[in-house]
Amino acid sequence: THDHADHFEPDLVGEHLLNDTQAVVVTTDVTAEYLASWFEDADQFEERVTGLHLEAGQTQTIEAAGIELEIYYLSHGNPTMPNFGFLFTLEGLTFFHTGDIVVDDIPLEEVQEFGLHERGIDIGFMPHFYLWQDEYEGYIESAFAPEFIIPIHVDLTGALTPRVVMEMVTEADNMFFFEREMSWWVIDIDPVE
């Protein structure tokens, strides 16, 4: 979604692209340039890296590895740090990942213009702090309306975050929290054909 170190590590991505010749990357132009300049052998997979430039209010649809991706510019609070949201459907389930959206920079009305709240998002990957802080109450539902929410950007080393997230999980029947690495749950959703 963007090139911050907690979302993107050029050596890890570069090594993966070298070893999986079917893998592709669709990202911001800033992130693609970072990968190309940082990873020594980036020329070996440059045709499989797509860097896009979008600005506030813009969206673009592309196909990558046979998957149609709808990409949305969602502010990260700094125009030099573009952040994308990704909408895609796999096997009848629709997923949306917000990346590090800074909702203070995007009024709800602007996000609603994208119409994502009407798209039937089955699983939404949403920053946890917009789910429990009073000043953002209702933003995620009004902007994206996912059936199930997977909280992201959780810092398990912080004193506050794990407690708050666990409280959220106990209060909501559509949130899941992975407490250990390699944990998994099966979400029973009937995909729309």
C-alpha positions in Angstrom: 0.0 0.0 0.0 3.0 2.3 0.6 6.7 2.2 1.3 6.9 2.6 5.1 9.1 -0.1 6.7 6.2 -1.7 8.6 4.5 -2.4 5.3 7.3 -2.8 2.8 10.8 -4.2 3.0 12.7 -4.0 -0.3 15.1 -6.9 0.4 12.2 -9.3 1.3 10.1 -8.3 -1.7 13.1 -8.4 -4.0 14.1 -11.9 -2.9 10.6 -13.1 -3.3 10.3 -11.7 -6.8 13.6 -13.4 -7.7 12.5 -16.8 -6.4 8.9 -16.7 -7.5 8.9 -15.8 -11.2 5.1 -15.7 -11.3 4.8 -13.1 -8.5 3.9 -9.5 -9.4 3.9 -6.3 -7.4 1.4 -3.5 -7.9 2.2 -0.5 -5.7 2.7 3.2 -5.6 5.3 4.8 -8.0 7.3 5.9 -4.9 7.4 2.3 -3.6 8.3 0.9 -7.0 11.2 3.4 -7.3 12.4 2.5 -3.8 12.5 -1.2 -4.7 14.3 -0.5 -8.0 16.9 1.7 -6.4 17.4 -0.3 -3.2 17.5 -3.9 -4.5 20.6 -4.8 -6.4 19.0 -7.2 -8.9 15.8 -5.3 -9.4 16.4 -5.3 -13.2 15.7 -9.1 -13.2 12.0 -8.5 -12.3 11.3 -4.9 -13.3 8.6 -6.0 -15.8 6.7 -7.6 -13.0 6.6 -4.4 -10.8 3.9 -1.9 -11.6 4.2 1.5 -9.9 1.2 3.7 -10.2 0.7 7.4 -9.6 -2.6 8.5 -8.2 -3.7 11.7 -6.5 -6.5 12.6 -4.1 -9.8 11.4 -5.3 -8.4 9.2 -8.0 -8.8 5.5 -8.6 -7.5 3.1 -11.2 -8.4 -0.5 -12.3 -5.8 -2.8 -13.6 -5.3 -6.6 -14.1 -2.3 -8.2 -12.4 -1.7 -12.0 -12.5 -5.2 -12.5 -13.7 -6.8 -10.6 -10.8 -8.7 -7.3 -11.3 -7.5 -4.8 -8.8 -9.3 -1.5 -8.1 -6.8 0.9 -6.6 -7.8 3.9 -4.6 -5.7 6.8 -3.4 -6.3 7.1 0.3 -4.2 9.8 2.0 -1.5 8.8 4.5 -1.3 12.5 5.6 1.6 13.4 3.4 1.4 13.9 -0.4 5.0 12.6 -0.7 3.9 9.4 0.9 1.1 8.0 -1.3 -1.0 5.3 0.2 -3.3 3.0 -1.8 -6.4 1.0 -0.9 -6.9 -2.2 -2.8 -10.3 -3.8 -3.7 -10.3 -7.2 -5.3 -12.4 -10.4 -5.6 -11.1 -13.9 -5.3 -13.3 -17.0 -5.6 -16.5 -14.9 -5.1 -15.2 -13.0 -2.0 -14.5 -9.3 -2.1 -11.6 -7.9 -0.1 -10.5 -4.4 0.7 -7.3 -3.2 2.3 -7.1 0.4 3.4 -3.3 0.6 3.9 -2.4 3.4 6.3 -5.4 5.7 5.6 -5.4 8.9 7.6 -9.1 9.6 7.9 -8.5 13.1 9.3 -7.3 14.0 5.8 -10.2 12.4 3.9 -13.6 13.6 4.9 -16.1 10.7 5.0 -18.1 12.3 2.2 -15.0 12.1 -0.1 -14.5 8.4 0.6 -18.2 7.7 0.1 -17.9 9.1 -3.4 -15.8 6.0 -4.3 -19.0 4.0 -3.4 -17.0 1.3 -1.6 -19.7 1.1 1.1 -22.1 -0.1 -1.5 -19.8 -2.7 -3.0 -20.4 -5.6 -0.7 -17.0 -5.9 0.8 -16.8 -9.3 2.5 -13.5 -8.9 4.4 -12.0 -5.5 5.2 -8.4 -5.0 6.5 -8.8 -1.8 8.6 -6.5 0.1 10.9 -7.6 -0.9 14.4 -7.5 2.6 15.9 -10.4 3.7 13.7 -12.5 0.9 15.1 -12.3 1.9 18.8 -11.5 5.6 19.1 -14.7 7.6 19.9 -13.9 10.4 17.4 -14.0 7.8 14.5 -17.1 6.0 15.5 -19.0 4.8 12.5 -16.3 5.9 9.9 -15.3 2.4 8.8 -18.9 1.2 8.5 -20.0 4.4 6.6 -17.0 4.4 4.3 -16.5 0.7 3.6 -19.2 -1.4 5.3 -17.2 -4.7 5.4 -19.1 -7.8 6.5 -16.0 -8.9 8.5 -13.1 -6.8 9.8 -9.5 -7.8 10.3 -7.9 -5.1 12.3 -4.4 -4.1 11.0 -1.6 -1.9 12.1 -1.6 -3.6 15.5 1.6 -3.1 17.5 1.6 -6.0 19.9 4.6 -4.5 21.8 2.6 -1.5 22.9 0.9 -1.6 26.3 -2.4 -0.2 25.2 -3.0 -1.8 21.8 -3.4 -5.5 22.7 -5.8 -4.8 25.5 -7.9 -2.5 23.4 -8.0 -4.9 20.4 -9.0 -7.8 22.6 -11.8 -5.7 24.1 -13.0 -4.9 20.6 -12.9 -8.6 19.6 -15.0 -9.6 22.6 -17.6 -7.0 21.8 -17.9 -7.5 18.0 -18.9 -10.7 16.2 -17.3 -9.7 13.0 -13.7 -9.1 14.2 -10.9 -11.6 14.4 -7.6 -11.2 16.2 -4.6 -13.4 15.6 -2.7 -13.8 18.9 0.1 -16.0 17.7 2.1 -16.4 14.5 0.7 -18.9 12.0 -2.7 -18.8 13.7 -5.8 -19.2 11.5 -9.5 -19.2 11.5 -12.0 -20.3 8.9 -14.6 -17.6 8.1 -17.8 -19.1 6.9 -19.0 -16.8 4.1 -21.2 -17.8 1.2 -19.6 -16.1 -1.8 -21.9 -14.3 -4.2 -21.7 -15.9 -7.6 
